[in-house]
Amino acid sequence: MAKRSFGIIESEQVHYGLGVGELIEEALARGEGRLTSTGALSVRTGAFTGRSPKDKYIVSEPSVREQIDWGPVNRPMTEEQFERLYLRAQDYVAGRETYIFDGYAGSDPAHRLAIRVRTEYAWHNLFARQLFIRPANGEQGAVTPDFTVLALPGLKADPEKDGTRSETFIVISFERRIVLIGGTEYAGEMKKSIFSVLNYLLPLQGVLPMHCSASVGGRGDTALFYGLSGTGKTTLSADPSRRLIGDDEHGWSERGVFNFEGGCYAKCIGLSEEKEPQIWQAIRHGAVLENVAVNPFTREADYSSGELTENTRAAYPIDYIPNAVPDGMAGHPEVIVFLTADASGVLPPIARLTKAQAMYHFLSGYTSKLAGTERGVTEPEAVFSACFGAPFLPMKPEVYAQMLGSKIDRHAVRVYLVNTGWTGGPYGTGSRMNLGHTRAMVAAALDGSIEEAGFTPDAVFGLQVPDRVAGVPDHVLQPRSTWADSSAYDAKAAELAAAFHRNFAKFGDVSEDIRAAGPVVGR
């Protein structure tokens, strides 16, 4: 606890590099949370139970100005506005107790980013320690940060003076190498800010950054699972028969795939030991539970409750998963799975994609935004998020799509679309896809046995749908047959196809074969 200089802001009370036990003790002593029956730290994030994408900014600086895809995702902030906020942050932490974690983002030493995370809350520092890559024992105190994250929930912006939309702000300065976060207690902002930073820096190194989970099989076969929050990336990658590389964010370099993180950030609404035993068992001492209802007497977590939000989360180090890959690295993928939670209930539960279809669906990034993932979302809402991660892409989506396309060609990757959303009707009428069926379909895609089936193109979406998958009733594979009213299915399918076309019109610089790989409209 001795006073030290940490490069950006001096303070009399800086806690540097505290361990898990110390950070939990600090959090409990400060009333930031309480322990559950399994020893996890339970916390609440106040009014902000999800990200605040409309409050995210990038400083418009000369070195990045021409490369950033400015717009509703990447809102510009002037250098003068950032400097005012930064000076306010300096004043705010002066003499205030803060916590510092030094570590890395990126498992591959050739491409990793050294980061410093300085937080106002002890539990936020615990979150950072568990989610990012912890330095080896010999490196403690020797990390020189490339980027610094400063998370100050108690510091609020003044929209009139600071040029922000609200009191909340998440600001990235690439030239100053700083992320400023204020006015929100949601810890996911720290994680996603660094993801956004890597999404800008890595393509300049020839590395494709990806919003995906990754796992590797017994014969060294790597698989990627792309998808937005709530589509099943964490659940489907936590497979006891495979080793987990990571659950959310990865890079794909000339050497293969590598995890950005040292932990997992799993959605846990509806979590059960039976369906997701690895995640269930990982929620123990050292894990952080966000916004999960906890019985005040037994201290048992109630994962069925959405009392505070549907976006309940568990953060834990990746080595809490028994079959995780220790160094977070693996070879080039053989299979890519695009995950979508289709609330309209018309996409097939699994389909094989051509190269052109893969590019079309990667650029489209269709899913349904699930309740609680962002503020104001209370039920599934159809969205198109380019590259399955538009909120975190500083550059144009075409940059990432071109990189993916060249890698698919170079490594002969098989690509599938898997719908983890609804079947038998849209949200409110149909039911959510059976997780056991989804696991069976994914397993067949990974081991290649699905290729033994016959495939029929979907009449509207053109996707190649298998006629059988072991462990899955045949009728489930054809979504139209699961609806009681086939004409209602046709109308909903036509509606979704039109939405695809409207969204894809914004991509002007794509080849005609990719554009033609979309669904048919006007049938």
N, C-alpha and C positions, 0 to 999 in steps of 0.2 A: 504494500500500500504506500510505499515511498513515493514522494513527488518525483515525476520524471517529465522530460520533454517528449511529446509524441508527434511533433512535426506540424500539427495544425492548430491546436488550441490548448493553451496552458490551463491547468486547474489545480487547485490544492488537494482535491479529493478524487484521484484517479485510481481505479482498481484495475490493474493490468493482468491479463492472462489467468483469471481465476478458474479453478477447476469446477467440475459439475457440482460437487457437494457444496463448495463455497458459494456458487451462484444461487443454488437452491436455498441455502441458509439466508443469503442476502434478500432474495425475493420474499421469503416467508417473514423475515424480520421487518421488511418494509410494507407488508400487507398486500403484496402484488398477486398472491395466489395462495393455494392450499394444496396439500398432498391428497391424492386419491388412495384407495385401498391397495393399489398395485405399486404405489410409490411415485407415480407420475405427478408432475406439477400441473395443476389445473389453473388456468387463467381465463380472464375475460377481456375482450378488446373494446369494450364500451360501444359507442354508436357505430363504430366501423368494424364490421364483421367480414369484410371483403375488401378487395382493392378499390381504389378511387381513380379509375383511368382518366377521367376528365380533369384531374388535378395533377397530371404528370406533364413535365416540361423538359425540354432540352435547351441548353443555352446556345444561342445562335452565335457561334464563334467562327473566325475566319477559316480555321483548319478543317472544320466539318460542315460548314454551311452548304456547300454544293453537293455533299453526299447524302444529307438527311432528306427523307421523304416527308416534308412538312405537311401538316394537315391535322385532322382531329385526333390522330394517334400521337403524333409528335408535334406538340405545340411549342412554338418558339418562346424563349424568354431572353430578354436583352442582357448583355453583360452587366449593364448598370443595375438592372433589377436583381440579378443574382448577387452582385456585390453587396447590395443593401441587405438582402436576406442573410448572406454569409456573415456580415458584421453583426446583425441581430443575433445570429446563432452564437457568435463569439461572446457577446454580452450575456446571453442566456446561460451558457455553461460556466461562466466565470464564478468560481467558488462553489459550483454545484457538483454533487457526487455523480460520477459517471463511470462507465465500465468499458474496457477495451479488449477486443479479441483480434488477434492477428492470425491470419491463415491464408488459404488459397481458394480460388475458383478455377477448376480445371485439373483433372488427374494427370494428364500428360505433361511432364515437366517441360516439354518443348513449347507448350502453348498455355501454360497456367498463368493466372493473374494473381499476384500477391495483393491481398486486401486487408484493410483495417476497418473494423466495425466498432464505432463508438456509440454507446447507447445511454439513454437516461434511465432506463429500467434495467434491473438485474436480469429479469426473465427474458428480455429482448436479447441480452448478451448470451444467455444460455441457448436461446433459439439459434443465434448465429453460430455458436460453437458446435451445435449439433448438426446444423444444415450445411455449413461450408466445410472445407477440408482442413482438418486440424494439422498443424505442423508436427513433424517428428520431434521426439523429446530433445534431441540435440539442436533443433532449430528454434526452440523457445527463446524469444527475445532477439532473434537474429533476422526476422522477417522485415524487409524494407518494402513498405506497401507501394503498389502501383496505383491503387485507387483507395479512397477512404469513403466509407458510408457513415454519415452522422444522423442518427435517428433520435429525434427530440419531440415526442408526442405533445409535450406541454407548450411547445413554441408554436404559436398560431400566426398565420400571415394576416396582413391587413390588405384586403383586395384593392382598395383605392390607392394605397401607397406602393404596394408590392406588385401590382399588375396581375394578381392571381384571380382565379374564378371564385375561390372560397378561402376559408382559413386554412385549408389543407393544401400541402404542396409536396411533390416528389420531383426533385430537380436534378438533372445530370449535367455536369460540366465536364466535357471531355478534355478541355485544355487545362483546367485546374485539377482534374482527376478527382473530383469530389461528387458524391451524391448527398443532397440535403433532403431530409424527410421531416416533416413537421405536421402537427395537427391531427395525427392518426396513430392509434395504438396497434393497428393491424400489422403483425410482424412479417407477413408475406410481402409487404412492400420492399423490405430489404433484399430478400431473395430475388424478386423479380426485377429490381433495379439493376442488380449485378448481371442478371441474364440479359437485360437490354444492353448493357455495356459490352458484354461479350458478343452480342449479335451485331455490333458495329465493328469491333476490333478484329474478330476472327476471320471474317471473309477477306479482309485485307491481307491475311496470312495464308489464304487458300484453304481455310477450314470452314466447313459448313456447320453453323450452329443450329441445333434442332430442339424443338419443344416435344420431346418424346421420352419414353422409358425404353430401356434396353436390357436384354438378357442373353445368355449364351447357353447352349445345350451341351450335352456330354461329348459330342464329337467336335466341339469348338464352333458350332454354327450360331452366329449372332443374329438376333432379330430386333427390329425397332418397332415401337408402338407410338405413333403420332396421335395427338388428340388434345383437346382443350380440357380444362379442369372438369372432373366429373364424368368423363367418358370412359374411364376404366384403365388408364395408363398404369397407375400404381397397382390396382387389383390384379390385372392380367399379367403384369411383369413379376409379381411376387408368386412365382410358381415353384413349388417344392422340387419339381423334376428338372428345373433349370437354375442356373446361377444368375443372380441379379447384378447387373452392372450399375444401374441407377433407375430412379423412378420418374424423372421429370425433364432433365435438361442435359444434353450431350453435344459433343462436337464430333465431326467426321473428318479426319485428316487423311493424309497419304498413308498413314500407318494403320488406320482403323478407327474404331469408335472409342471415345473416352467420356467419362462422367464429369460434369461440371461440379458436382456436389459431393459432400461427405455424409449426407443424410437423406431422409425421405420426409415428405410433407403430405401425408395421406388424408384424404377425405374420410371421415369416419361416421357419417350419418348412416344408420342402419348396420353398422359393423357387428359382425358376430364371429365367435370363435370357430363355428362350424364352416362358414363360407370363406373366411379370410384369416386362417390361423396364424400366419406369419405376422401380419399386421397386429392382430390381437395380442400376441405374445410380446411384441416389441414395445407396447405401451406400458413401460415399467419405469423404475428409477432412472432419471435422466431425461425421460421423454417429457414433452410439453403438450398438454391438451388445451386447445383453444375453443372456448365457447361451448364446451360439452356440459350438459346438465349433470350434476353430481349430487347424489343423495347426501344431505347434510349430516346424517347420523352414521350411515354405513360407509360413506365416502366412495361408494361404488358409482362408476360412470354409467349413465343411461344413454347409450348410443342411439337408441330409437327416438330420442327426443330432439325436436327442432325448435325447442322453446326459445332459444336465442337467435338461431340461424340454421339454415340447412347446410351451411358451409362450415360445419364443425371439422376441426383439423387435429392431427397428431403429428408432431415433429420428433424425430428420433434419429440417432446415428445409423448409418447403413449397416454397420457391423452388428446391429441388433437383429438383422435378418441373417439367419444361420448360414445360408448358402450364397451370401454376397461375394462378389469378386473383390478380393482385398485391395488391389491397386486401381480398380475402377476403369480398366482398359480391356479391350478385346479387338478381334479382327474385323474385317469388313463384313457387313450384313449380307445374309443370303435372302432374307425375307423382310419386307416392310409391311406393316399393318396400319392402315388409316382407320382410326376409331371415330365414330360419330354417334351421338345420342339423338337419333331422329325422332323428334316429338310428333311428326306427322304420321309416323307408323307405316311409311310406304317403301322405304329402302329395304333391300334384302338383308338378312342377318349376316351373310358373308357373300362376297363376290370377288372374282379375279379381275384385275385391271390390266389393260394393255399399257404400253409405255405412254401413249398419248393420253389415255384416261387417267393414268397416275398423275401426270402433269396437270391435267384439268382439275382433278379433285384436290391436289395439293394447293394449287392457286386459289381454288374456291374455299377450302377449309370449312365446309359446312358442318354444323352441329346445332344443337339447341343449348343455349346458355341456361345453366341450371340454377335453381333458386339459391340465392345467398352467395353465389360466387362473386357478384358485384353488388354494390349498394343499389337498392330499388328494384332488383329482380326478384319477384316473389313466386313465379312459376316459369316453366320452361318457355324459352323464347327463341325462335329460329334466328340464327345468325350465320354470317359468312365471315370467317376469320382467316385471312390469307396465310398459307403455310402452317395452319393450325396454331398460330401464335401471333396474329397481327398486332396485339397491344404491346408486343415486345420487339418489334422490328423497326430499327431506325432507318434502314434503307428500303428501297422499293422491293415489293415481294418478288418481282421478276429476277432480282439478283440471286435470291436464295433458290428460286425454282430452277434457274439455269444450272446452278451448282448441283442440285439434286438430280436433275436429268442426266447430267454428264456422269455422275457416279452410278446411277442405275444402269446406264449403258456399259460403263467400264467394268462393273462387277456382276453383271447379269443377274440383277436382283429381281425376285418375284414380288409383286405388290398385290395386296388384297384390301378391300374395303369391308370393315366389320361394323354393323349397326348394333350398338349396345342400348339403343333407345326403346321404342315402343313397337308392339306387334298386335295384330287383331283390331287395330283402330288407332286413332291419334291419342295424344295425352288427354286423359279424362274419360276416354271410352275403352281404349285398349289397355294392355298391361305391359310392364317393363320386361324386356328380354330375360329369359331364364339364364342365370349366370352359369349354371352347369352346361347348358347348351352352347353358350358363347365360348366357354373354356374348351369344349370338345371341338368346336369349329376352328378355334385358334390353334389347338394342338395339331389338327389335321393339316392346317396350312404350314405350320412350322416343320412337321416331319415329312411333308410332301405327299402324304397319302391322299389329300384332297384332289390331287391331279389325276387320280385314277377314276374319278367320277366323270359323268357326262356333264357338259356345260351348255346352258341355254341362255341366249342374250335376253335381258329384261326388255320388254316392249317399249318402255318409255326411256329408261336410263341407259340402255345398251350394255349394262354390266353383265359379265359372264357368271351366271348363277349355277352352282353345282346341283345335281339332282339327288345326291345323297352325301351324307357325312355320318360316320359311325357315331352312335350315341345321340343323334338328333332326329326327331320325327321328320319324315320327308316333307310333310305339308308346311312345316315351319319355315322351310327354306324358300318357299314362294310366298311373299307377303300378301299378295292378292287373295290367296286361298285362305288366309287366316281371318279375313274380314267377313262379317255377316252380310254386308251389303257391298257387292262388287262394284256397283256404280258409284258408291261413295268413295271407294278406293280410287277408282279412275279419276274422279274429280280432284281428290287430294293429291294424287300423283301429278296430274297436269298443273296444279297450283304450284307444287314444289319445283317442277321442271321450269316453269316460267320464272320462278324466283332465281333459279340457277342462272338463267340466261340474262336476267336483268343485272345480277351481280357481276357476271363475267364481262359485261360490256365495258367495264372500266379498265380492263387489261388490253391495251392497244398493241403492245409489242409482243405478240405471241404468234406462233406459226398457225397456219390454217388447219393442220391436222390436229393440233391440240384444241383449237376452238370447236372443231367438228366432233370432238370426243364427248361433248356434253349431251345432256338428255334431249330427246325429241319433243318439240312443242307443236301444238295445233293438231294433234291426232284426233 
